[in-house]
Amino acid sequence: MLECGMLERDRLALRKRSAVLCKQMVVDELLIQSLQADDILTESMAESILAEQTSQKRSWRLLFLLPKRGPRAFSSFCSALQDTEQQHLRALLTQSPEKDGRERHGDSFQPEAEPEREAGRLFLQTPEKKRERFVDSSLPLPTQEVIAAKRARTHESMEMSLDADSPITTPVLPCTDDFYLSHCQQSYRMGSSPRGFALVISNVTFDPCAAPDLDPRKGGEVDEEVLRKVFTELDYLVTVRRDLTAQGMQMCIEQFCRRPDHRTVDSCVVCLLSHGVEGAVYGTDGQLLQLDWVFESFDNAHCPLLQNKPKMFFIQACRGEEMDCGVEQIDGPERTCSPSCEQRDAGREGEGDADSRQRGEMGRPRIKLPQRSDMICGFASLKGQRLCTAAMRNTKRGSWFIQEINTALRLRARDTHLADILVQVNGRIKEREGYAPGTAHHRCKEMSEFTSSLCKDLYLFPKYHPQY
């Protein structure tokens, strides 16, 4: 009788690494589709995995099913990890028992640039040199986004936070029939189900050899889960990709742009979460992906299936290294009212042919469009002539910008168009300030902004499905 389950050695490897896999593995559509293509998962199994509400639950569900899916399941799973830019997890599963023994007795998962405390003294590794600061050990430890650790390194940072509550999870408030009927004529069509496809690229850890100046973005994993949940509730099919090189980000975006099913939906969303500089974001290899290339990939020439449809971008990354210390308001209160105690967790985050397209089937000229239109992009930090600022991120609750985007979409999308939502986000960010007494980051500020080439009001009409 043929063996129908996984080989014992492979089953043991999965069991040994299950905790690390559940914490770090990204189980998204691409990984599941790869396993389906190899006939490892059935369609009902794939649906049950992707229906789980959290990343950890999706991982547990997959690891529960794999040992029952035959002797090929392990090798197919390793190939799927390779194909989805999770090579470090494949290496972890396939390494020799001897090496495994050495790692379990060593400190291979220890972050390389962990802040050290000694007699109330905090040492932080920065790109220039290791700097020494004196802080009260009872206060949150602020960090600058500077150097990286591999995804496999899982020990918790010594950073602490005064506001360890979770991001808002109030259900997205639904649009009413009356509101839809009174606003649909002057706004972008937004009735398809799903509304569109959403891509979230989140770089949390960086290669310490290729990018020694880029620190792990602790709290970044909170942002990606917040975005996945809120856009799923807004009826988008969300794909989350974690820790990609610059080339990996480019390939992922190119594949996303080429999806033929953009034809049948009414919009799309792209979220980039990483370290950054003005005009670009970092891959895990320390190389830059230019934002202008990203926008160009979705313009009317390069992505014709999204012509005349709104394209939303959210960039959680710094646009420079300057910290906004704020200015005193004339005739204002002694202290700005901040929505919550914050710590500064940023620094580096804040680091066919042309002729045929113009003519119809009968040779008549088609209506021309500008090269780029119908886009709106929210930036976590400000760009000015003399000041490119850092974005703020809390290690427990995620970044300020994504927190406010999440809250505003859940509470305001029912009756507010996206440009006004981003104005409200700006207002909330303006009120916030860091909380790290005794450091240079105490009462630091941030200011978000957005750019728009939208030509109509953009209402998401949450949970409303018109009958066409």
C-alpha positions as CSV (number, residue, x, y, z in Angstrom):
1,M,0.0,0.0,0.0
2,L,1.4,3.4,-1.0
3,E,2.2,5.9,1.7
4,C,-0.4,8.7,1.6
5,G,1.1,11.0,4.2
6,M,4.3,13.1,4.4
7,L,7.6,11.4,5.0
8,E,8.4,11.2,8.7
9,R,11.6,13.3,8.4
10,D,9.7,16.0,6.6
11,R,6.9,15.9,9.1
12,L,9.4,16.3,11.9
13,A,11.1,19.3,10.2
14,L,7.7,21.0,9.9
15,R,6.9,20.3,13.5
16,K,10.3,21.6,14.8
17,R,9.9,24.8,12.8
18,S,6.2,25.4,13.3
19,A,6.6,28.2,15.8
20,V,9.0,30.2,13.5
21,L,6.9,29.5,10.5
22,C,3.7,30.7,12.1
23,K,5.3,33.9,13.3
24,Q,7.1,34.8,10.0
25,M,5.6,33.0,7.1
26,V,3.4,35.0,4.7
27,V,0.5,32.8,3.6
28,D,-1.0,34.8,0.7
29,E,-2.7,34.0,-2.6
30,L,0.6,33.4,-4.5
31,L,1.9,30.8,-2.0
32,I,-1.5,29.0,-2.0
33,Q,-1.8,29.1,-5.8
34,S,1.6,27.5,-6.0
35,L,0.5,24.6,-3.8
36,Q,-2.7,24.3,-5.8
37,A,-0.8,24.1,-9.0
38,D,1.1,21.1,-7.7
39,D,-2.2,19.5,-6.6
40,I,-1.1,19.7,-2.9
41,L,-4.1,21.7,-1.9
42,T,-7.7,21.5,-3.2
43,E,-9.8,24.5,-3.9
44,S,-11.8,24.1,-0.7
45,M,-8.6,23.8,1.3
46,A,-7.2,27.0,-0.2
47,E,-10.4,28.8,0.5
48,S,-10.4,27.6,4.2
49,I,-6.9,28.8,4.7
50,L,-7.4,32.3,3.1
51,A,-10.6,32.7,5.0
52,E,-8.7,32.8,8.3
53,Q,-8.7,36.2,9.9
54,T,-5.1,36.5,11.0
55,S,-1.7,35.7,9.4
56,Q,-0.9,33.2,12.3
57,K,-4.2,31.3,11.9
58,R,-3.6,31.0,8.1
59,S,-0.1,29.6,8.8
60,W,-1.4,27.1,11.4
61,R,-4.2,26.0,9.1
62,L,-1.7,25.3,6.3
63,L,0.8,23.5,8.6
64,F,-2.1,21.3,9.9
65,L,-3.0,20.3,6.3
66,L,0.4,19.7,4.7
67,P,1.4,16.5,6.6
68,K,-1.7,14.8,5.2
69,R,-1.1,15.7,1.6
70,G,1.3,13.1,0.5
71,P,5.1,12.6,0.2
72,R,5.4,15.5,-2.4
73,A,3.8,18.0,-0.1
74,F,7.1,19.0,1.7
75,S,9.1,19.6,-1.5
76,S,6.2,21.5,-3.0
77,F,5.9,23.7,0.1
78,C,9.6,24.5,0.0
79,S,9.4,25.4,-3.7
80,A,6.4,27.7,-2.9
81,L,8.5,29.4,-0.2
82,Q,11.2,30.0,-2.7
83,D,8.8,31.4,-5.3
84,T,7.3,33.8,-2.8
85,E,10.7,35.3,-1.7
86,Q,10.8,33.4,1.6
87,Q,14.0,31.6,0.9
88,H,15.2,31.9,4.5
89,L,12.3,29.8,5.7
90,R,13.0,27.2,3.1
91,A,16.7,27.1,4.2
92,L,15.5,26.7,7.8
93,L,13.4,23.6,6.9
94,T,16.0,21.9,4.7
95,Q,19.2,22.5,6.7
96,S,21.2,19.5,8.0
97,P,20.4,18.1,11.4
98,E,24.0,19.0,12.5
99,K,23.6,22.6,11.7
100,D,20.2,22.6,13.3
101,G,21.7,21.4,16.6
102,R,24.3,24.1,16.6
103,E,21.7,26.8,16.0
104,R,19.4,25.6,18.8
105,H,22.3,25.9,21.2
106,G,23.4,29.3,19.9
107,D,21.9,32.7,19.5
108,S,21.3,32.7,15.7
109,F,18.0,34.4,16.2
110,Q,19.3,37.3,18.2
111,P,18.9,40.7,16.4
112,E,22.3,42.1,15.5
113,A,21.7,45.7,16.5
114,E,19.7,45.2,19.7
115,P,19.8,48.2,22.0
116,E,21.8,47.4,25.1
117,R,21.1,48.7,28.6
118,E,23.8,49.3,31.1
119,A,23.3,51.2,34.3
120,G,20.6,53.4,32.8
121,R,22.6,53.9,29.6
122,L,21.2,53.1,26.2
123,F,23.4,52.3,23.2
124,L,22.0,52.6,19.8
125,Q,23.7,51.6,16.6
126,T,23.4,54.3,13.9
127,P,24.7,54.4,10.3
128,E,27.5,56.7,11.3
129,K,28.7,55.2,14.5
130,K,27.5,53.7,17.8
131,R,26.2,56.6,19.9
132,E,25.7,56.7,23.6
133,R,22.6,58.2,25.3
134,F,21.5,58.4,28.9
135,V,17.8,57.7,29.5
136,D,15.6,56.8,32.4
137,S,15.3,53.0,32.2
138,S,11.6,53.3,33.2
139,L,10.7,55.2,30.0
140,P,10.1,53.8,26.5
141,L,13.2,53.3,24.5
142,P,13.1,55.2,21.2
143,T,14.9,53.7,18.3
144,Q,16.0,55.0,14.9
145,E,15.5,52.8,11.9
146,V,19.0,51.9,11.1
147,I,20.3,48.4,10.7
148,A,18.6,45.2,9.8
149,A,18.2,41.6,10.9
150,K,17.1,38.7,8.8
151,R,13.5,37.6,9.0
152,A,14.4,34.4,10.8
153,R,15.6,36.4,13.8
154,T,12.7,36.5,16.2
155,H,13.7,37.6,19.7
156,E,11.7,40.5,20.9
157,S,13.4,43.9,21.0
158,M,14.1,45.6,24.4
159,E,11.9,48.5,23.2
160,M,8.9,49.1,25.3
161,S,5.8,51.2,24.8
162,L,3.4,53.0,27.1
163,D,0.5,52.6,24.7
164,A,0.4,48.9,24.0
165,D,-3.2,48.7,23.1
166,S,-4.2,47.4,19.7
167,P,-5.2,49.4,16.6
168,I,-8.9,50.2,16.3
169,T,-11.0,47.2,15.0
170,T,-14.4,48.8,14.9
171,P,-16.2,47.3,11.9
172,V,-16.2,49.4,8.7
173,L,-19.5,51.4,8.9
174,P,-21.7,50.7,5.9
175,C,-22.9,53.1,3.3
176,T,-26.7,53.7,3.2
177,D,-28.9,53.3,0.1
178,D,-29.8,56.9,0.2
179,F,-26.2,58.1,0.3
180,Y,-25.2,55.9,-2.6
181,L,-28.1,57.0,-4.8
182,S,-27.5,60.7,-4.0
183,H,-23.7,60.6,-4.7
184,C,-23.0,57.9,-7.3
185,Q,-23.6,60.1,-10.3
186,Q,-20.8,62.6,-9.6
187,S,-18.3,60.1,-8.3
188,Y,-16.2,57.2,-9.7
189,R,-18.1,54.0,-10.3
190,M,-17.6,51.8,-7.3
191,G,-20.0,48.9,-7.5
192,S,-18.0,45.9,-8.5
193,S,-17.5,43.0,-6.0
194,P,-14.7,42.9,-5.2
195,R,-14.2,46.6,-5.5
196,G,-10.7,45.8,-6.8
197,F,-7.4,44.3,-5.9
198,A,-5.1,45.5,-3.1
199,L,-1.3,44.9,-2.9
200,V,0.5,45.5,0.4
201,I,4.3,45.2,0.3
202,S,5.8,45.4,3.8
203,N,9.5,45.3,4.4
204,V,10.1,44.7,8.1
205,T,13.6,43.2,8.3
206,F,16.6,43.9,6.1
207,D,19.7,42.0,5.0
208,P,22.4,42.9,7.5
209,C,25.1,42.3,4.9
210,A,23.6,44.1,2.0
211,A,21.8,46.8,4.1
212,P,23.7,47.3,7.4
213,D,22.3,50.8,7.8
214,L,18.6,49.7,7.8
215,D,17.1,48.8,11.1
216,P,14.3,46.3,11.6
217,R,11.0,48.1,11.3
218,K,9.4,46.8,14.5
219,G,5.7,47.4,14.4
220,G,5.7,47.1,10.6
221,E,4.0,43.7,10.9
222,V,1.1,45.5,12.7
223,D,0.7,47.9,9.8
224,E,0.4,45.2,7.2
225,E,-2.2,43.2,9.2
226,V,-4.2,46.5,9.8
227,L,-4.2,47.2,6.1
228,R,-5.1,43.7,5.2
229,K,-8.1,43.7,7.5
230,V,-9.5,47.1,6.6
231,F,-9.3,46.7,2.8
232,T,-10.7,43.2,3.1
233,E,-13.7,44.7,4.9
234,L,-13.9,47.3,2.1
235,D,-14.3,44.4,-0.3
236,Y,-10.9,44.3,-1.8
237,L,-8.9,41.1,-2.5
238,V,-5.7,41.8,-0.6
239,T,-2.3,40.3,-1.3
240,V,0.4,40.9,1.3
241,R,4.1,40.4,0.4
242,R,6.7,40.6,3.2
243,D,10.4,41.5,3.0
244,L,11.2,41.9,-0.7
245,T,14.3,43.1,-2.4
246,A,14.0,46.1,-4.7
247,Q,14.0,43.8,-7.7
248,G,11.4,41.6,-5.9
249,M,9.2,44.6,-5.3
250,Q,9.5,45.6,-8.9
251,M,8.6,42.1,-10.1
252,C,5.6,41.9,-7.7
253,I,4.3,45.3,-8.9
254,E,4.7,44.3,-12.5
255,Q,2.8,41.1,-12.0
256,F,0.1,43.0,-10.1
257,C,-0.3,45.6,-12.9
258,R,-0.7,42.8,-15.5
259,R,-3.6,41.0,-13.8
260,P,-6.2,40.5,-16.5
261,D,-9.0,40.7,-13.9
262,H,-8.3,44.4,-13.4
263,R,-10.8,44.6,-16.3
264,T,-13.7,43.5,-14.2
265,V,-13.2,45.7,-11.1
266,D,-13.5,49.4,-10.4
267,S,-10.3,50.4,-8.6
268,C,-7.0,49.2,-7.1
269,V,-4.9,49.9,-4.0
270,V,-1.1,49.7,-3.5
271,C,0.5,50.1,-0.1
272,L,4.3,50.3,0.3
273,L,5.7,50.1,3.8
274,S,9.5,50.3,4.2
275,H,12.4,52.6,4.9
276,G,12.7,55.4,2.4
277,V,14.2,58.6,1.1
278,E,12.6,61.3,-1.0
279,G,11.2,59.7,-4.1
280,A,12.1,56.1,-3.3
281,V,11.6,53.2,-0.9
282,Y,14.2,50.6,0.2
283,G,14.2,46.9,-0.6
284,T,15.5,44.5,1.9
285,D,18.8,44.4,0.0
286,G,19.4,48.2,0.6
287,Q,18.6,49.0,-3.1
288,L,16.0,51.7,-3.9
289,L,12.7,51.4,-5.8
290,Q,11.8,54.7,-7.4
291,L,8.2,55.8,-6.6
292,D,7.9,57.5,-10.0
293,W,8.4,54.1,-11.6
294,V,5.6,52.7,-9.4
295,F,3.2,55.4,-10.5
296,E,4.3,55.0,-14.1
297,S,3.5,51.3,-14.0
298,F,-0.2,52.2,-13.3
299,D,-0.5,55.1,-15.7
300,N,-2.9,55.0,-18.7
301,A,-0.3,53.8,-21.1
302,H,1.2,51.0,-19.0
303,C,-1.9,49.7,-17.3
304,P,-4.8,50.2,-19.8
305,L,-7.2,47.9,-17.8
306,L,-7.3,50.6,-15.1
307,Q,-7.8,53.6,-17.3
308,N,-10.4,56.0,-15.9
309,K,-10.5,54.0,-12.7
310,P,-9.2,55.3,-9.4
311,K,-5.8,54.1,-8.2
312,M,-5.0,54.6,-4.6
313,F,-1.5,54.6,-3.1
314,F,-0.4,54.7,0.5
315,I,3.4,55.2,1.2
316,Q,4.5,54.5,4.8
317,A,8.2,55.5,4.6
318,C,10.4,58.4,5.5
319,R,11.3,61.0,2.8
320,G,14.4,62.1,4.6
321,E,16.3,62.0,7.8
322,E,15.2,65.3,9.4
323,M,13.3,65.1,12.6
324,D,10.4,67.6,12.9
325,C,10.8,69.1,16.4
326,G,7.8,71.3,15.9
327,V,7.4,75.0,16.7
328,E,5.5,76.7,19.5
329,Q,2.0,77.9,18.6
330,I,1.5,81.6,19.2
331,D,-1.2,82.2,21.8
332,G,-1.6,78.5,22.0
333,P,-1.8,76.1,25.0
334,E,1.4,75.3,26.8
335,R,1.3,71.8,25.5
336,T,-0.1,70.4,22.3
337,C,-2.9,67.9,23.0
338,S,-1.7,64.5,21.8
339,P,-4.1,61.7,21.2
340,S,-1.8,59.3,23.0
341,C,1.6,58.8,24.4
342,E,4.0,57.9,21.6
343,Q,7.6,57.0,21.2
344,R,9.7,57.8,18.2
345,D,10.3,54.6,16.2
346,A,11.6,56.1,13.1
347,G,14.6,57.8,11.6
348,R,15.4,55.9,8.5
349,E,11.8,55.2,7.7
350,G,11.7,58.4,7.3
351,E,15.0,57.3,5.4
352,G,-0.1,46.5,-28.6
353,D,1.9,49.4,-30.3
354,A,1.2,53.1,-29.7
355,D,-0.6,53.6,-33.0
356,S,-3.0,50.7,-32.5
357,R,-3.9,52.0,-29.0
358,Q,-5.0,55.3,-30.5
359,R,-7.4,53.9,-33.0
360,G,-10.6,51.9,-32.8
361,E,-11.4,48.7,-34.7
362,M,-12.7,50.8,-37.6
363,G,-9.8,53.1,-37.7
364,R,-11.5,56.0,-36.0
365,P,-9.3,58.0,-33.6
366,R,-10.1,57.2,-29.9
367,I,-10.4,59.7,-27.1
368,K,-7.0,60.5,-25.7
369,L,-6.2,60.5,-22.1
370,P,-3.3,62.2,-20.2
371,Q,-0.3,59.9,-19.6
372,R,-1.2,59.8,-15.9
373,S,-4.5,60.5,-14.2
374,D,-7.0,59.2,-11.7
375,M,-4.5,58.6,-8.9
376,I,-4.3,59.6,-5.3
377,C,-1.3,59.0,-3.0
378,G,-1.1,59.5,0.7
379,F,2.5,60.0,2.2
380,A,3.3,59.4,5.8
381,S,5.7,62.3,5.9
382,L,6.2,65.7,4.3
383,K,8.2,66.8,1.3
384,G,9.2,70.4,1.0
385,Q,11.9,72.5,-0.6
386,R,14.2,72.4,2.4
387,L,12.7,69.7,4.6
388,C,12.2,66.0,4.0
389,T,10.9,64.5,7.2
390,A,10.9,61.2,9.0
391,A,7.8,59.2,9.7
392,M,6.9,57.9,13.2
393,R,6.2,54.3,14.1
394,N,5.2,52.7,17.4
395,T,6.5,49.2,18.0
396,K,3.2,47.9,19.4
397,R,0.5,49.8,17.5
398,G,2.3,50.4,14.2
399,S,2.9,53.7,12.4
400,W,1.0,56.9,13.1
401,F,0.0,57.3,9.5
402,I,-1.4,53.7,9.1
403,Q,-3.2,54.0,12.4
404,E,-5.0,57.1,11.3
405,I,-5.8,55.7,7.8
406,N,-7.3,52.7,9.4
407,T,-9.4,54.6,11.8
408,A,-10.6,57.1,9.2
409,L,-11.6,54.5,6.7
410,R,-13.5,52.5,9.3
411,L,-15.5,55.4,10.6
412,R,-15.7,57.8,7.6
413,A,-15.6,55.9,4.4
414,R,-19.4,55.4,4.6
415,D,-20.0,59.1,3.7
416,T,-16.7,60.8,3.0
417,H,-14.7,60.8,-0.3
418,L,-11.1,59.7,0.0
419,A,-9.5,63.2,-0.5
420,D,-11.4,64.5,2.5
421,I,-10.5,61.4,4.5
422,L,-6.8,62.1,3.9
423,V,-7.4,65.7,4.9
424,Q,-8.8,64.4,8.2
425,V,-5.8,62.1,8.5
426,N,-3.5,65.1,8.1
427,G,-5.4,66.8,10.9
428,R,-5.0,63.9,13.3
429,I,-1.3,63.5,12.4
430,K,-0.8,67.2,13.0
431,E,-2.1,66.8,16.6
432,R,0.2,63.9,17.5
433,E,3.6,64.2,19.2
434,G,6.2,61.8,20.4
435,Y,6.6,60.9,24.1
436,A,10.2,60.0,25.1
437,P,11.3,62.3,28.0
438,G,15.0,62.8,28.3
439,T,15.7,62.2,24.7
440,A,16.0,64.3,21.6
441,H,12.8,62.7,20.3
442,H,10.5,63.9,23.1
443,R,7.6,65.9,21.6
444,C,8.7,65.2,18.0
445,K,6.2,65.9,15.3
446,E,5.1,64.4,12.0
447,M,3.1,65.8,9.1
448,S,1.5,63.6,6.4
449,E,0.4,64.9,3.0
450,F,-1.3,63.6,-0.2
451,T,-1.2,64.3,-3.9
452,S,-4.2,63.7,-6.2
453,S,-5.0,63.6,-9.9
454,L,-8.5,62.4,-9.3
455,C,-11.1,63.8,-11.6
456,K,-14.2,62.9,-9.6
457,D,-15.1,62.3,-6.0
458,L,-13.9,58.9,-4.8
459,Y,-16.4,57.2,-2.5
460,L,-15.7,53.6,-1.5
461,F,-19.4,53.0,-0.7
462,P,-18.5,50.3,1.8
463,K,-20.8,47.2,2.0
464,Y,-23.1,48.6,-0.6
465,H,-23.7,46.5,-3.7
466,P,-25.8,48.2,-6.4
467,Q,-27.9,46.2,-8.9
468,Y,-26.8,47.1,-12.4
